[in-house]
Amino acid sequence: MTFQDRLQGQFQNHVSQLDKELSKYPTLVNLEKQTNVPKVYVIGGVGFLYFVLIFFNLGGQLLVNLAGFVIPAYYSLQALFTTQKADDTQWLTYWVCFSFLSVLEAALDPTYWLPFYYLFKFAGILWLSLPQFSGAQVLFRNALYPLFARYFQAPRGASANIRAKADAAADKTL
């Protein structure tokens, strides 16, 4: 078996896994039936077009900010309807990092002096938002927490006890 055959086999394996995942969405299944174009090719084409538009900065700012908002907003809303705290913490951390970087971007205006800025920002947004990478947690733990921790001390004394009781009561109602 040649390298090319192995590579082609791996590619087909990934395509079939993605096709199985995309079959969960009725809109894509209906689109595939109407157009006779496989779901994977439609999503791949849209993704490639999205990448090209960002690469040539044809609406790059809007497209990157849209990617930084839509997918995380969906997962954040989904997290609000669960009783787990881990996903809430993950998305709260993402929004803190995203907001901090947005303010930093507005102050520094990197589009003026950094070519392909929106391409780098898009990669950074994906790294921050995708749970597989936990980029927001890495950025928060290594940069933002050391920077801001001294301003947010844990409560001490009676107020800490009241807070713990309120949190416990809230957990019971959810």
N, C-alpha and C positions, 0 to 999 in steps of 0.2 A: 504494500500500500504506500503510495507516494505521499509526500507532504501536501500536495494539492488536493488529493483525495481526502485526506484527513481534515484539511481545512474546510473543504466543501461539506463534508459530513457534519462537522461542528456547526457550520453555518445553517445547514438544514435543521439540525437539532434545535438551535436557537429560534429559528423561524417557526418551527412547529410548536415550541413552548409559548412563544408570543401569540401565535394564532389561537392556542387554547385559552390563554389569558384574555385575549380580545373577544373571544366568543361569549364572555360574560356580559357584554354590552349589547343590548338588543338593537340599538341604533346602528352599530357597525355591522351586525349580522344582516339587518335589512338593507343597508347600503351595499353590502357584498352581493346580495341576491339581485338587487336592482341593476347594478352596474357590471356584474360578473368579473369584478376586480377583487382579488383577495384582500381581506382586511389588513393584513400585514403590509401589503404594498401601498395601500392608501395611507396608513399611518406613517410608513417609511417615507413616502413622498411628501406628506405634509411636514414631517420633521425635517427633511432635507431642505424644503423650501423655507421653513422657519430659520434654519441655520444659515442659508444663503442670504436671506434678508438681513439677518444680524451681521453677518460677515461684511457685507457691503454697506452697512449702516443705512439701510432703507427702512426707517422706522425702528432703528435699533433700540432707542431708549424706551419706546412704548412696548416693544416685544419683550425686552428683557424684564422690565418692570411688571408686565403682565405675567410672565413666567414666575417671577418672584412673588406674585400675589395670588393668582388663581389656584394653583396646586396647593400651596400651603394653606390658603383660606379654606379649601375643601377639607383638607385633613384636620385643620383646627376645629371646624364645625363638627366634623365626625368625632373628634376627641371630646368635645363638650357633651356629647350624648352617651359617653361611656362613663363607667364609674372608676376607671383606672386613673391614677394620678400621673403615671409615667408618661403617657402620651400628652397630657396637659402640660407637663413640665417641658417636654421636648418642643412643643409648638410655642409655648410662651418664650422659651429660650431663643427659638428661631426669630420670633417677632422682635425681640429686644436687639438681636444681632442685626437683623435686616434694617430696623429703624436707625440704629447707630451708624451703620454703613451708609444709609441714605443721607443722613445729615452730614456725614463726613464727605460724601460725594458732592453735595451741594456747596459745601464750604471750599473744597479744593478744586473743583471743576476739572477733573482729570481728562475729560474728552479733548481739552485744548492741547495737552502735551503728551498724551499716551495713545499711539495708534492702535487700532483694533480694541479700544477700551471695552466696547459693549460685548465683544466676543469673550474677553477675559471675565467681565462681570457676569455673563451668562454662565460660564463654567463655575464661577464662584457661587452663584445663586443655586445652581444644581448641587454643588458640594454642600452648601449650607442646608438646603431643604430636604434632600433625599435621605430617608432614614438609614439607608445602607451605609452612608458615610458618617453620619452624626457630626457634620461639620459645624453646626451651630453650637453644639456642646463643646467641641474642641476650641472654637474661637472664644466662647464665653469663659471656659475654664482657664485658658492660657493668656487671654488678653483683657477681657472686660472685667472678670471677677477681680484680678489683682488691682486693676485700675480703680474700681468703684467700691470694693468691699469695705474699706474704712468708713464709708459714708452710710453704710447699712448694717448696723450692729444688731445682733439678735436681742430681743427684748429680755429684760431681767426682772426678777421679783414677781409681784402680784399680777402685773399685766401679762406676763408670759404664761402664767397659769390660766388666766381667763382665756387667752388666745388658744391654748391647747384644748380647753374644754369646748370652746366654740367650734374648733375644727373637728373634734370628735363627734359633736352633736350633728354637724353638717354631714359628716360621713355616714352617720346612721340614717339620715333622711334621704340620702341619695340611694 
